[in-house]
């Protein structure tokens, strides 16, 4: 029910709201020290009314950062490919679910995310503890488990709208906190 509420708020945003927020979000994210020193960043292409990511992806790429983007697998796990600009994306319809923009090139395998210095995560909300509420498909829970299993600790950053930083979201045993949330108006960090 909580997920539906957050999605309903997003669905009321206009294309202009999303565009303006994307510019603010990119500007704030690019100020992060974690991104300033990153060689590889795992990110995603926003869809619909999600906080826009294309401006940020292009800015990272212009800095010489290797940007990895996910490709959804049939079991909801994620494979990865390199972002080569907006023209390198293909629109993929996944059954009755939403269409996603995925890298059209070579697939690097699910473990490629372990090479990332920073992982930019989608979400619907984050709370005061840094706990992220995702869409419920488990794809990014698998990513976080894969990172833990590999013993790597990239910075975990969620990209949201300002109103999606809340007091509390429910958590499950497998959930892991993020280190920071970036919104169009600023950055908030969480204690480890």
C-alpha positions in Angstrom: 0.0 0.0 0.0 2.8 2.4 0.9 4.4 1.7 -2.6 1.1 2.6 -4.3 0.9 5.9 -2.3 4.4 6.9 -3.4 3.7 5.9 -7.0 0.4 7.9 -7.0 2.3 11.0 -6.0 4.8 10.5 -8.7 2.1 9.9 -11.3 0.7 13.4 -10.6 4.0 15.0 -11.7 4.0 16.7 -15.0 6.7 16.2 -17.6 8.0 19.7 -16.8 8.2 18.8 -13.1 10.2 15.7 -13.9 12.5 17.6 -16.3 13.2 20.4 -13.8 13.9 17.9 -11.0 16.3 15.9 -13.2 18.5 19.0 -13.7 18.6 19.6 -10.0 19.2 16.0 -9.2 22.1 15.8 -11.6 23.7 18.9 -10.3 23.5 17.7 -6.6 24.7 14.2 -7.5 27.7 15.5 -9.4 28.8 17.4 -6.2 29.2 14.1 -4.3 32.8 13.3 -3.5 32.1 9.6 -4.1 31.2 10.4 -7.8 34.1 12.8 -8.2 36.6 10.0 -7.7 34.6 7.1 -9.2 36.0 5.2 -12.2 32.9 2.9 -12.6 29.4 3.8 -11.5 26.4 1.4 -11.7 23.3 3.4 -12.4 20.0 3.0 -14.2 17.8 4.8 -16.8 14.8 6.4 -15.2 11.4 5.6 -16.7 8.1 7.4 -16.4 7.9 9.8 -13.5 11.0 8.4 -11.7 13.6 11.1 -10.9 15.4 11.7 -14.2 18.8 10.2 -14.6 19.8 10.8 -18.3 21.5 14.2 -17.6 23.5 12.6 -14.8 24.5 9.6 -16.9 25.7 11.8 -19.7 27.6 14.1 -17.3 29.4 11.1 -15.7 30.2 9.7 -19.1 31.6 13.1 -20.1 33.9 12.9 -17.1 35.3 9.7 -18.4 33.4 7.5 -15.9 32.5 4.0 -17.0 28.7 3.8 -16.4 27.1 0.4 -16.1 23.4 0.1 -16.7 21.2 -2.9 -15.8 19.3 -5.3 -18.1 16.5 -7.1 -16.4 16.7 -10.9 -16.6 13.7 -13.2 -16.6 14.2 -14.1 -12.9 14.3 -10.4 -11.9 18.1 -10.5 -11.5 20.1 -7.8 -13.3 22.8 -8.2 -16.0 24.9 -5.2 -16.9 26.1 -3.3 -19.9 28.1 -0.2 -20.6 26.3 3.1 -21.3 27.5 4.6 -24.5 25.1 7.6 -24.7 21.4 7.9 -25.2 21.7 6.3 -28.6 23.1 3.1 -27.0 19.9 2.4 -25.3 17.1 0.1 -26.4 13.5 0.0 -25.1 12.6 -3.4 -23.8 9.1 -4.5 -22.8 9.2 -7.0 -20.0 5.9 -8.9 -20.1 3.0 -7.0 -18.7 5.4 -4.7 -16.7 6.7 -1.4 -17.7 9.1 -1.0 -20.6 12.7 -0.3 -19.5 15.6 1.4 -21.3 18.6 -1.0 -21.3 22.1 -1.0 -22.8 21.9 -2.4 -26.4 25.5 -3.7 -26.4 27.5 -6.5 -24.9 26.3 -8.0 -21.6 28.9 -8.2 -18.9 27.1 -10.6 -16.5 25.4 -10.0 -13.1 28.7 -9.8 -11.3 29.9 -6.8 -13.3 28.2 -4.6 -10.6 31.0 -5.6 -8.2 33.4 -3.4 -10.2 31.5 -0.3 -9.3 32.9 2.4 -7.0 29.3 3.8 -6.6 25.9 2.2 -7.1 23.1 4.6 -7.8 19.9 2.9 -6.7 16.3 3.6 -7.7 13.7 3.6 -5.0 10.4 5.0 -3.9 11.5 6.4 -0.5 14.2 6.4 2.1 13.9 6.9 5.8 16.0 8.6 8.5 18.1 5.4 8.9 19.0 5.2 5.3 16.6 2.3 4.6 15.4 2.3 1.0 11.9 1.3 -0.1 12.2 -0.2 -3.6 9.4 -1.2 -6.0 9.2 -4.7 -4.5 10.7 -6.8 -7.4 13.9 -7.7 -5.5 16.3 -6.9 -8.3 18.3 -4.5 -6.3 18.1 -6.7 -3.2 20.0 -9.2 -5.3 22.5 -6.6 -6.3 23.2 -5.6 -2.7 23.5 -9.3 -1.7 25.9 -9.8 -4.6 28.1 -6.9 -3.4 28.1 -8.2 0.1 29.0 -11.8 -1.0 31.9 -10.4 -3.1 33.2 -8.4 -0.1 33.1 -5.1 -2.0 31.7 -1.9 -0.5 30.8 0.7 -3.1 29.0 3.8 -2.0 25.3 3.2 -2.1 23.2 6.3 -3.1 19.5 6.5 -3.8 18.0 9.1 -6.1 14.6 10.5 -5.1 12.3 13.5 -5.0 12.4 15.7 -1.9 9.0 14.4 -0.6 10.3 10.8 -0.7 12.7 11.3 2.2 10.4 10.2 5.1 10.6 9.3 8.8 10.3 5.5 8.5 9.8 2.8 5.8 9.3 -0.9 6.6 12.3 -3.1 6.4 13.0 -6.8 5.9 16.0 -8.8 7.2 17.8 -8.7 3.8 17.5 -4.9 3.5 20.6 -2.8 3.7 20.9 0.9 4.3 22.3 3.4 1.8 24.9 5.9 2.7 23.2 8.9 1.1 20.1 10.1 -0.7 20.3 12.8 -3.5 17.2 14.9 -4.2 16.8 17.9 -6.4 17.3 20.2 -3.4 20.2 18.5 -1.7 22.1 15.5 -0.3 21.4 13.8 3.0 23.9 11.3 4.5 23.2 8.5 6.9 25.4 6.9 9.5 26.8 3.5 8.9 
